[in-house]
Amino acid sequence: AGSAFATLVGSTAIGAGTSLWVNEVSIVNNGGTQKYGLVFGSAINGSAVIAKGQFGPQGGIQKSFPMAVNAGMTNFDLNAWAEGAGTADFNVTYFISA
């Protein structure tokens, strides 16, 4: 199986020169063991990754940031990433600034 991306918030929706800031994220795996992540753009490693992991059935991650983060990204899509086939729930609290 390969990797797949789903856009949660598109860069065209937030406008040129603006940034999307993440306050909180949760990822819950609904099936077998899978790798999932929340990323800016299409990078699955490095500073563009907000949260990522391999989660067992009904496992996942909940992560809150005391100060909102955007990984230094401007005009990038916020994407859910999956490796292989599976089903997960992604919840993100965010805001947009110029």
C-alpha positions in Angstrom: 0.0 0.0 0.0 1.1 3.6 -0.5 0.6 6.9 1.1 -2.5 9.1 0.8 -3.3 12.7 1.6 -6.6 14.4 2.3 -6.8 18.2 2.5 -8.4 19.4 5.7 -7.9 23.1 5.1 -6.8 24.3 1.6 -4.3 27.1 1.2 -6.6 28.8 -1.3 -9.3 29.0 1.3 -7.1 31.0 3.7 -5.7 33.4 1.2 -2.3 34.4 0.0 0.2 35.5 2.6 -1.8 34.1 5.5 -0.9 31.4 8.0 -2.9 28.6 9.6 -2.2 28.1 13.3 -3.0 24.9 15.1 -4.1 24.9 18.8 -5.0 21.2 19.2 -5.2 18.0 17.3 -6.5 14.5 17.8 -6.2 11.5 15.6 -8.1 8.3 16.4 -7.5 5.1 14.5 -10.8 3.1 14.0 -9.4 -0.1 12.7 -6.2 -2.2 12.5 -2.7 -0.8 13.2 -2.0 2.1 10.8 0.3 5.1 10.4 -1.4 8.5 10.4 -0.3 12.1 10.6 -1.3 15.8 10.4 1.1 17.7 8.1 1.5 21.0 6.2 1.9 20.3 2.5 3.1 16.8 1.5 6.1 16.4 3.8 5.7 13.3 6.1 8.9 14.1 8.0 10.6 17.2 9.4 9.2 20.5 10.7 6.0 20.4 8.6 4.7 17.5 10.7 2.3 18.5 13.5 1.5 15.0 14.8 2.3 11.5 13.4 2.4 8.0 14.7 1.6 4.3 14.2 -1.6 3.6 16.2 -3.3 0.3 17.1 -7.0 -0.3 16.9 -8.9 2.4 18.8 -5.6 4.1 19.5 -4.4 7.5 18.6 -3.0 10.8 19.9 -4.3 14.0 21.4 -2.0 16.9 21.4 -2.5 20.5 22.7 -0.1 23.3 22.1 0.2 26.0 24.9 1.1 28.4 22.1 -0.4 27.8 18.6 2.0 26.3 16.0 2.3 26.6 12.3 5.7 25.1 11.7 6.9 28.3 9.9 4.5 27.5 7.0 2.6 30.1 4.9 0.3 29.2 2.1 0.4 25.4 2.6 -2.5 23.0 2.8 -3.2 21.4 6.1 -3.4 17.7 5.3 -4.3 14.4 6.9 -1.8 11.7 5.9 -2.3 7.9 6.0 0.0 5.0 5.1 -2.0 2.1 3.8 -5.7 1.5 3.9 -7.7 2.4 7.1 -10.1 4.7 8.7 -9.3 7.4 11.2 -10.9 10.5 12.7 -9.0 13.8 12.6 -10.1 16.7 14.7 -8.2 20.0 14.6 -8.7 23.3 16.3 -7.1 26.2 14.4 -7.2 29.8 13.4 -6.0 31.9 10.5 -3.8 35.1 10.7 -2.3 37.5 8.1 
